[in-house]
Amino acid sequence: MKQRTKEFKKSIDQALGDQRLQNALHNFGDAYVVSRANAFAGYDFEAMRQEIGAMKTAVRENRQELLQQFISQAEAAGSKVYLAKDAADANNYICQLAHKHQATKVVKSKSMVSEETHLNKALKKAGISPLETDLGEWILQLADHRPSHMVMPAIHMFRDQIAALFAKASGEPLTDDINELVRIARRQLRQGYFEAGIGITGANALIAETGGIVLVTNEGNARLVSTIPPVHVVLSGIEKIVPTLEDAAKVVRILPKNATGQPLNSYVTWIRGAVPGADGTPKEQHIVLIDNGRNRLFEDKDCRDALNCIRCGACANVCPVYQSVGGHAFGSIYISAIGAILTAFYEGLDKAAELIKACIGCRSCSAVCPSNIDLEGIILHLRSKIAEKEGVGAIKDLAFRKLMRNRRLFHSIVRSASLLQKPFVGETGTIRHLPLFFSNQTDWRSLPAIAEKPLRDLIPKQQQISANRGKVTLFAGCGAEFVHPELGTSLVKVLNHLGVEVMFPEGQNCCGIPALYSGDKETMRDLAKQNLDCLLDGNPDYVVTICPTCTMALRKEFGEVLKGDQNYTALVEQLAAKVIDVSAYIYDVLGAADEFEGAGLSGSLTYHDSCHLKRGSGVSDQPRTLLKATGKELIEMAHPDRCCGFGGSYSFLSHPPVSRKLTGRKTDEIAATGAKTVAMDCPGCKIMLKGALEKCASGITAKHTIEILAEAIDRR
């Protein structure tokens, strides 16, 4: 396991050092966001994905009946259906079929399942020559690479590299002119269709009511592969079944928009039974349906939603980690969020462990998934499985299981640390340099110093005015409790000004998210109980948070880790109904935006959407409206909702080099606005961005929205 971790981190370091690759992936990611938004203009994406998700869930629940219906209808149409239990079984069937028909050459349209089974390798071993006809796959075949993306397999390669490959294949000198490269590819591939004894395609959907398939492509090669050779083989996973033609049409409608930002693919091909040969001779169609771990995934109640995936690849398109390291660093056939999950079931949890740990938890994948899969939630579950096998590491074990669970000991240790850190704390109140092997933590950012006094010591000293608009409980979270207590005191000032009393239960502890994200579900469960035992004391109208990750924990994760515990069921539901982010509380509940108008705060600012605030709680417009009400000029940065790279322990222990890349990109976008302040609603984001901006002497300050609202009150 340690060797695999070492190799994985080495591949990440190599990818991070390839600036050309970085630029290409980032440029693609930027363009994709725009294209996708344009493609979905006039459509209700949320409604579409709810529909797809519900349909695929129904397929899962009735999979045996639908599978038998598909087989019956396909055989009635003249197809031969084979159920393969694993990759070797599927490959063996296809190789035997080729030998039966004396086929020494096969042509293939793009099929991720054939990559999963390593079919080309099996064919070559059997003396059969495979030819990839999808342009990207052919490029990879010439380069002896595996795909780096499910939809755009050769996205990691450049025109000059491709020109060199094509020149070698064609035996003639070539430039990197696209038209010339396409001409050569067409000429080289065209004859293969006529020489092949078998054509192999995948399937975007298997239609139970007809026994037919649908293929969605942009090059037309799938039509040639499925029609010209005398035998057509469809290689597909059993999860691709949909009940009806109408359901297949729903997949076709959403797939290109979400995959590549196209309104519709160039070719949509519907096939039922063997397509007649060009000369009218009879043909054969064989449909090979593969399990290879899918039924095991079907039976896993915590992960089975992953089989709702329609293979659009969008989770990679928006993944900040993928955009930084590319697909090959993942070391698996399937990449990004869905790839980590599928690899765990198709190849084993050990093979997927590093992929799962590489997720930073920004929820970008969940937000764009057209099947409405909670990808982050499944990854968190798999992390807990990994932690059960290999532990969470000595440092995290000490921090989570020995310290955090004991609130008094945890707080005492933090207070002691605030004294021990003093030799390293500079005039700005941050740690700018650490010695020896810790120096890599501070050579690109300043680190936050632990506050001299935690928030729980400061709030009792704050005189609260009489409240006439209700009372709330403040759940501070560790960032505001120990690093930026001014966020809590600012919240009390603002809510008091608006006529709201703020309570602070002494028994509150860490929300548990750091433990959960490291796979320690048991510590998360214990911390959830500690917090539930005190947060509803005093019957608050709301439980207000300053940290969106804490909001997610209280509203969602407490219920997940305590599922089935009848002692806490009612409390979990009550708390979830009352938890709200402070900006949403001020704007949506109190309707108090106008209270800040006339404050006359000058200057410009830009706003960073914290991942769990926008994609977890759906809060984005509220803080912007409040900030503009103070008189500040809001200048939007490019990609305001792109992850800042914090991710808690991700940026300190797990993958600091990836975090550094993400943070550098974010600070560049902030600086490009010309604003002198960047606002956000997350203490973690403030820690990350303040440290990075300070280290590069940008002159840009990082502030939580609640601090700026408190300044507005002071000004008024």
SULNORGI-V28351 format. One record per pair of residues at least 12 apart in sequence whose ideal C-beta (glycine too) atoms are under 7 Angstrom apart, sorted by the first residue. I is the first residue (numbers start at 1). J is the second residue. D is the distance in Angstrom with one decimal. If there is no record, write none. Layout:
I;J;D, I;J;D
This chain:
1;390;5.8, 4;354;6.2, 5;354;6.1, 8;331;6.4, 8;354;3.9, 11;329;4.5, 11;331;6.5, 12;325;5.2, 12;329;5.2, 12;657;6.6, 12;658;6.6, 13;657;6.3, 15;325;3.9, 15;326;5.4, 15;329;4.5, 16;324;6.5, 16;325;6.4, 16;657;5.5, 16;661;5.8, 21;156;6.2, 21;326;5.7, 22;324;6.8, 25;323;4.7, 25;326;5.9, 26;323;5.7, 28;155;6.5, 29;317;6.3, 29;318;6.9, 29;323;4.6, 32;261;5.8, 32;317;4.7, 35;261;2.6, 36;257;6.7, 36;258;6.7, 36;261;4.4, 38;261;6.8, 39;257;4.0, 39;261;4.9, 39;262;6.3, 39;263;5.4, 40;257;5.6, 48;254;5.3, 49;369;6.8, 49;370;4.9, 49;371;6.5, 49;372;4.6, 50;372;5.9, 51;250;6.3, 52;250;6.0, 52;251;6.9, 52;254;6.2, 52;310;7.0, 52;370;5.7, 52;371;5.1, 53;308;5.8, 53;371;5.0, 53;372;3.4, 55;242;6.7, 55;247;5.3, 55;250;6.8, 56;308;3.7, 56;371;5.6, 57;308;6.4, 59;241;5.8, 59;242;6.4, 59;243;6.7, 60;298;6.1, 60;304;6.3, 60;307;6.2, 63;298;6.6, 66;208;4.5, 66;241;5.2, 66;243;6.2, 67;238;6.4, 67;241;6.3, 69;208;4.4, 70;206;5.6, 70;208;4.5, 70;211;5.8, 70;241;5.6, 73;208;7.0, 73;209;6.8, 73;210;5.6, 73;211;2.9, 74;211;3.3, 74;287;5.8, 76;211;6.4, 77;211;5.0, 77;272;5.0, 77;273;3.5, 78;273;4.3, 78;274;5.4, 78;285;6.9, 79;211;6.5, 79;273;5.6, 79;274;6.9, 79;285;4.6, 79;287;5.3, 80;284;7.0, 80;286;4.9, 81;287;4.7, 81;289;6.6, 82;286;6.6, 82;288;5.0, 83;289;5.4, 84;288;5.6, 84;289;6.8, 84;290;4.6, 84;291;6.8, 85;291;5.3, 86;291;6.7, 86;292;4.9, 87;116;6.6, 87;117;3.7, 87;118;6.8, 87;292;5.4, 90;117;5.3, 90;235;6.6, 90;288;5.3, 90;290;4.8, 91;117;5.4, 91;119;5.5, 91;122;3.8, 93;288;5.8, 94;119;6.7, 94;233;5.9, 94;288;6.6, 95;122;6.0, 95;123;6.4, 95;126;4.2, 95;128;6.6, 97;198;6.9, 97;231;7.0, 97;233;6.9, 97;286;6.2, 98;128;5.0, 98;197;6.7, 98;198;5.7, 101;197;5.2, 101;198;6.7, 101;231;5.8, 102;197;6.9, 103;128;6.7, 103;197;2.6, 103;198;4.8, 104;128;6.1, 104;129;6.3, 104;197;7.0, 105;129;4.7, 105;131;6.7, 105;195;5.4, 105;196;4.8, 105;197;6.4, 106;123;6.5, 106;128;6.1, 106;130;5.3, 106;196;5.4, 106;197;6.9, 106;198;4.3, 106;200;5.8, 107;131;5.0, 107;133;5.3, 107;192;5.2, 107;193;5.7, 107;196;4.2, 107;199;5.2, 107;225;5.2, 107;229;6.4, 108;130;5.9, 108;131;6.8, 108;132;5.3, 108;133;6.4, 108;200;4.6, 108;225;6.7, 109;133;6.0, 109;134;6.0, 109;201;4.3, 109;202;6.9, 109;217;6.9, 109;221;5.4, 109;222;3.9, 109;225;4.4, 110;134;3.9, 110;137;5.3, 110;202;6.8, 111;200;6.6, 111;201;6.4, 111;202;3.5, 111;235;5.6, 112;150;5.7, 112;202;6.7, 112;311;6.4, 113;202;5.8, 113;235;5.1, 113;236;6.0, 113;237;5.6, 113;290;6.2, 114;200;6.6, 114;235;5.5, 115;146;6.7, 115;147;6.0, 115;333;4.9, 116;292;6.9, 116;333;5.3, 116;346;6.3, 117;290;7.0, 131;192;4.5, 131;196;6.9, 133;189;5.3, 133;192;6.7, 133;221;4.2, 133;225;5.9, 134;219;6.4, 134;221;5.8, 135;185;5.7, 135;219;6.1, 136;152;6.3, 136;153;4.3, 136;154;4.0, 137;153;5.7, 138;185;6.7, 138;189;6.5, 139;154;4.5, 139;157;6.2, 139;162;5.7, 139;165;6.4, 140;153;5.7, 140;154;5.6, 142;165;4.4, 142;169;5.8, 143;157;7.0, 143;165;5.8, 146;333;6.6, 147;327;6.9, 148;326;5.5, 148;327;3.2, 148;328;5.1, 149;313;5.8, 149;316;5.8, 149;327;5.3, 149;335;6.8, 150;311;5.6, 150;313;4.0, 150;334;6.9, 151;259;4.9, 151;260;6.4, 151;312;6.8, 151;313;3.9, 156;326;5.2, 156;327;6.7, 156;328;6.5, 159;176;3.8, 160;176;5.0, 162;181;6.1, 163;175;6.4, 163;176;4.3, 163;181;6.3, 166;181;5.8, 166;184;4.9, 166;185;6.8, 169;188;6.0, 170;184;5.2, 170;188;6.2, 193;224;4.8, 193;225;7.0, 193;228;4.4, 194;228;6.3, 196;229;4.6, 197;229;6.0, 197;230;6.5, 197;231;6.5, 198;229;5.5, 198;231;4.5, 198;233;5.9, 199;225;3.8, 199;226;5.6, 199;228;6.7, 199;229;4.0, 199;232;5.2, 200;225;6.9, 200;233;4.6, 200;235;6.0, 201;215;6.0, 201;222;5.2, 201;225;5.6, 201;226;5.4, 201;234;5.8, 202;235;6.1, 202;236;5.8, 203;215;6.6, 203;234;5.4, 203;236;4.2, 203;240;5.5, 204;216;4.7, 204;251;6.5, 204;255;6.7, 205;240;5.7, 205;242;4.9, 205;248;4.3, 205;251;5.2, 206;236;6.0, 206;240;4.9, 206;241;4.6, 207;242;6.0, 207;244;6.8, 207;245;5.8, 207;248;5.1, 208;241;5.6, 208;242;6.9, 208;243;5.2, 209;243;6.4, 209;244;5.0, 209;245;6.7, 210;245;6.4, 210;272;5.5, 211;272;6.3, 212;270;6.2, 212;271;5.8, 212;272;3.4, 213;234;5.8, 213;271;5.3, 214;248;5.1, 214;252;6.3, 214;268;6.7, 214;269;6.9, 214;270;5.4, 215;269;4.3, 216;252;6.0, 216;255;5.9, 216;256;6.8, 216;265;4.7, 216;268;5.7, 217;265;6.4, 217;267;4.7, 218;265;5.6, 218;266;4.6, 218;267;6.8, 220;267;5.2, 222;267;6.9, 222;269;6.1, 223;267;6.4, 223;269;5.5, 226;271;6.2, 226;275;5.9, 227;275;5.0, 227;278;7.0, 228;278;6.3, 230;277;6.3, 230;283;5.6, 231;283;6.8, 231;284;4.7, 231;286;7.0, 232;274;6.5, 232;275;6.7, 232;283;6.5, 232;285;4.7, 233;286;4.8, 233;288;6.3, 234;285;6.9, 234;287;4.5, 234;288;6.8, 235;288;5.0, 236;289;6.0, 237;290;5.7, 237;294;5.9, 238;289;5.0, 238;290;6.8, 238;291;6.1, 238;294;5.5, 239;294;5.6, 239;307;4.3, 251;310;5.5, 252;268;5.7, 254;370;4.8, 255;310;5.9, 255;312;5.5, 258;312;4.5, 258;314;4.8, 258;368;6.7, 258;370;4.6, 259;312;4.0, 259;313;5.6, 259;314;6.3, 273;285;6.1, 292;346;5.7, 293;345;4.3, 293;346;4.4, 294;307;6.5, 296;345;5.8, 297;345;4.3, 302;378;6.9, 302;381;4.5, 303;341;6.3, 303;378;5.0, 303;381;6.4, 303;382;7.0, 305;373;5.0, 305;374;6.8, 305;378;6.8, 306;338;6.4, 306;341;4.5, 306;342;6.5, 306;373;6.2, 306;378;5.8, 308;371;4.0, 308;373;5.5, 309;338;5.2, 309;371;5.8, 309;373;6.5, 310;370;6.2, 310;371;5.9, 312;370;5.8, 314;368;4.6, 314;369;7.0, 314;370;7.0, 315;336;4.7, 315;337;4.3, 315;338;5.3, 315;365;3.7, 315;368;6.9, 315;369;6.4, 315;375;6.2, 316;335;5.7, 316;336;3.7, 318;364;4.2, 318;365;6.6, 318;368;5.4, 319;336;4.9, 319;337;6.6, 319;364;6.1, 319;365;6.0, 320;360;6.5, 320;362;6.2, 320;364;6.9, 320;642;6.4, 320;643;4.6, 320;662;5.3, 321;358;5.6, 321;359;6.9, 321;360;5.8, 321;658;5.9, 322;335;6.6, 322;336;5.0, 324;658;5.7, 324;661;4.7, 324;662;6.5, 325;658;6.9, 330;355;5.3, 332;347;6.9, 332;351;6.8, 332;355;6.2, 336;365;6.8, 337;359;6.6, 337;365;3.9, 337;375;4.1, 337;379;6.5, 338;375;6.4, 339;355;6.6, 340;352;5.5, 340;355;3.9, 340;356;4.8, 340;359;6.7, 340;379;6.2, 341;378;5.4, 341;379;6.8, 341;382;6.8, 343;355;6.0, 344;356;7.0, 344;382;5.6, 349;385;6.2, 349;386;6.5, 353;386;5.1, 356;379;5.6, 356;382;5.1, 356;383;5.8, 356;386;6.4, 357;654;6.2, 358;655;6.5, 359;379;5.1, 360;643;6.1, 360;647;4.2, 360;650;5.3, 361;376;6.0, 361;517;5.8, 361;647;5.8, 362;611;4.1, 362;643;4.1, 363;376;5.2, 363;611;5.7, 363;612;6.6, 363;615;4.1, 363;616;5.9, 364;615;6.8, 366;615;6.8, 367;615;4.6, 380;516;6.1, 380;517;6.8, 383;519;3.8, 384;519;4.8, 384;521;4.2, 386;519;5.5, 387;518;6.9, 387;519;3.0, 387;520;5.8, 392;518;4.8, 392;519;5.6, 392;520;5.2, 395;653;6.8, 396;518;5.1, 400;515;4.3, 400;518;7.0, 400;520;5.0, 400;523;4.4, 401;520;6.9, 401;523;5.6, 404;510;5.3, 404;515;6.7, 404;523;6.3, 404;527;6.5, 405;523;6.0, 405;526;5.1, 405;527;6.9, 407;509;4.6, 407;530;6.7, 414;450;6.1, 414;482;5.3, 417;450;5.4, 418;450;4.1, 418;451;6.7, 418;452;5.8, 421;449;5.8, 421;450;6.1, 425;449;4.6, 428;694;6.4, 429;449;5.6, 430;446;4.0, 430;447;6.4, 430;448;6.1, 430;449;5.7, 430;691;6.4, 430;694;6.4, 431;446;6.3, 431;447;4.2, 431;449;5.7, 432;446;4.9, 440;656;6.8, 441;652;6.7, 441;656;6.8, 444;660;5.3, 444;692;6.8, 444;695;6.1, 445;663;7.0, 445;691;3.8, 445;692;4.6, 445;695;5.0, 446;691;4.2, 446;694;4.8, 446;695;5.3, 447;691;6.0, 448;483;4.6, 448;687;4.8, 448;691;6.7, 450;482;5.5, 450;483;6.3, 451;482;6.0, 451;483;6.1, 451;485;5.0, 453;485;6.8, 454;481;5.4, 454;482;5.3, 454;485;6.1, 455;476;5.3, 455;480;5.9, 455;481;4.8, 455;485;3.9, 455;488;4.1, 456;481;6.8, 456;504;6.6, 456;506;6.5, 458;485;5.5, 458;489;5.6, 459;488;6.3, 459;489;7.0, 459;492;6.3, 459;504;4.8, 462;489;6.1, 462;492;5.2, 464;492;6.7, 464;496;5.4, 464;501;6.0, 464;502;6.7, 465;496;5.1, 467;499;5.6, 467;500;5.6, 467;501;3.6, 468;499;4.7, 469;498;6.4, 469;499;3.8, 469;500;5.2, 469;590;6.7, 470;500;5.8, 470;541;4.3, 471;500;6.7, 471;501;3.9, 471;503;6.2, 471;540;5.6, 471;541;6.2, 472;495;6.8, 472;500;5.9, 472;502;5.9, 472;540;5.1, 472;541;5.9, 472;542;4.7, 472;543;6.9, 472;544;4.6, 473;503;4.8, 473;505;6.3, 473;535;5.7, 473;538;6.9, 473;540;4.1, 473;543;4.8, 474;488;6.4, 474;491;6.3, 474;502;5.3, 474;503;7.0, 474;504;5.3, 474;544;5.6, 475;508;6.0, 475;535;6.3, 475;543;5.6, 475;545;5.2, 475;550;6.0, 475;554;6.4, 476;488;5.2, 476;546;6.4, 477;511;6.0, 477;545;6.9, 477;546;6.5, 477;547;3.9, 477;550;4.1, 477;683;6.6, 478;510;5.2, 479;547;5.8, 479;683;2.8, 479;684;5.6, 479;687;6.5, 480;546;4.9, 480;547;6.6, 480;683;5.2, 483;683;6.6, 483;687;6.4, 484;683;5.3, 484;686;6.4, 486;707;6.6, 487;546;5.1, 487;683;6.2, 487;704;5.1, 487;706;5.8, 487;707;6.6, 488;546;6.8, 490;706;4.8, 490;707;5.0, 490;710;3.8, 491;546;6.1, 491;582;5.8, 491;706;5.1, 493;710;4.9, 493;713;6.2, 494;706;6.1, 494;709;4.9, 494;710;5.4, 494;713;6.2, 497;713;5.0, 498;586;6.9, 498;590;5.7, 498;592;5.2, 498;595;6.1, 503;538;5.3, 503;540;6.2, 505;534;4.2, 505;535;6.1, 505;537;5.7, 507;530;6.8, 507;533;6.5, 507;534;3.5, 508;531;5.7, 508;534;5.9, 508;535;6.4, 509;527;5.5, 509;530;4.9, 509;531;6.1, 510;527;5.7, 511;527;6.7, 511;531;6.8, 511;550;4.5, 511;553;3.9, 511;554;6.5, 512;524;3.8, 512;527;3.6, 512;528;5.8, 512;553;6.1, 513;549;5.3, 513;553;4.8, 513;557;6.9, 514;648;5.2, 514;649;6.0, 516;557;6.2, 517;648;6.1, 518;649;6.4, 521;561;5.8, 524;557;6.9, 524;561;5.0, 525;561;4.5, 525;562;6.4, 528;558;4.3, 528;561;5.7, 528;562;5.7, 529;568;6.5, 532;558;6.7, 532;568;5.8, 532;571;4.6, 532;572;6.8, 532;575;6.3, 535;575;6.1, 536;571;6.7, 536;574;6.0, 536;575;6.3, 540;578;6.8, 542;578;5.1, 542;580;5.2, 542;585;6.0, 542;589;6.9, 543;575;6.4, 543;578;4.8, 543;579;4.9, 544;580;6.1, 544;582;5.1, 544;585;5.3, 545;579;6.5, 545;581;5.6, 545;582;6.7, 546;582;5.9, 546;683;6.5, 546;704;6.9, 546;706;6.4, 547;682;5.8, 547;683;5.3, 547;684;7.0, 548;581;6.0, 548;610;5.1, 548;612;4.0, 548;613;3.6, 548;616;6.0, 548;617;5.8, 548;681;6.4, 548;682;5.4, 549;612;4.7, 549;682;7.0, 549;684;6.6, 551;579;5.9, 551;581;5.4, 551;612;6.9, 551;616;6.9, 551;617;5.5, 552;612;4.9, 552;616;4.5, 554;575;5.9, 554;579;4.5, 555;576;4.8, 555;579;4.6, 558;572;5.4, 558;575;6.8, 559;572;4.7, 559;576;6.3, 581;613;6.4, 581;617;5.7, 581;619;5.3, 581;681;6.6, 582;706;5.8, 583;619;6.2, 583;622;4.7, 583;623;4.1, 583;626;6.1, 583;681;5.6, 583;705;5.6, 584;619;4.9, 584;622;5.2, 586;626;6.3, 587;622;4.0, 587;625;6.2, 587;626;6.0, 588;622;6.4, 593;625;5.4, 593;626;5.7, 593;629;4.9, 594;629;6.9, 596;626;6.3, 596;629;4.3, 596;630;4.9, 596;709;6.2, 596;712;4.7, 597;629;5.0, 598;716;6.7, 599;630;4.8, 599;631;5.7, 599;712;3.6, 599;715;4.7, 599;716;5.1, 600;631;4.8, 600;715;6.2, 601;630;4.4, 601;631;4.5, 601;632;5.2, 601;711;6.3, 601;712;5.7, 601;715;6.2, 602;631;6.6, 603;632;6.4, 603;676;6.0, 603;677;6.8, 604;632;6.8, 604;633;4.2, 604;635;5.3, 604;675;4.5, 604;676;6.7, 605;627;6.6, 605;632;5.1, 605;634;6.3, 605;675;5.1, 605;677;4.0, 605;678;6.7, 605;679;5.3, 606;635;5.1, 606;636;6.6, 606;637;4.7, 606;670;5.9, 606;673;4.4, 606;675;4.3, 606;678;5.3, 607;623;6.8, 607;624;5.8, 607;627;6.7, 607;634;6.3, 607;640;6.0, 607;679;5.1, 608;640;5.9, 608;644;6.4, 608;678;5.7, 608;680;4.3, 608;685;6.0, 608;689;6.8, 609;640;5.0, 609;641;3.9, 610;680;5.6, 610;681;5.7, 610;682;3.7, 610;685;5.0, 611;643;5.5, 613;681;5.3, 613;682;6.4, 614;641;5.2, 623;681;5.4, 623;705;4.5, 626;705;6.4, 626;709;6.2, 627;679;5.9, 627;705;6.2, 627;708;6.1, 630;708;6.2, 630;709;6.9, 630;712;4.1, 635;673;4.5, 635;674;6.8, 635;675;5.0, 637;669;4.6, 637;670;5.7, 637;672;6.9, 637;673;5.0, 638;669;5.0, 638;672;6.9, 639;669;6.3, 642;666;6.5, 643;662;5.7, 644;662;6.7, 644;663;6.0, 644;666;4.8, 644;685;5.0, 644;688;5.0, 644;689;5.7, 645;659;4.1, 645;662;3.2, 645;663;3.9, 645;666;6.6, 645;688;6.1, 646;684;4.5, 646;685;5.9, 646;687;6.7, 646;688;4.0, 647;659;6.5, 648;684;6.6, 651;688;6.6, 663;688;5.9, 663;692;4.8, 666;689;6.9, 667;689;6.8, 667;692;5.0, 667;693;5.8, 667;696;6.9, 667;698;7.0, 670;700;6.3, 671;698;5.9, 671;700;6.7, 676;699;6.7, 676;700;5.8, 676;701;6.8, 677;700;6.7, 677;701;5.0, 677;703;5.9, 678;700;6.1, 678;702;5.3, 679;703;5.6, 679;705;5.4, 679;708;6.0, 680;704;6.5, 681;704;6.3, 681;705;5.1, 683;704;6.9, 686;702;5.2, 686;704;5.7, 689;702;4.5, 690;702;3.9
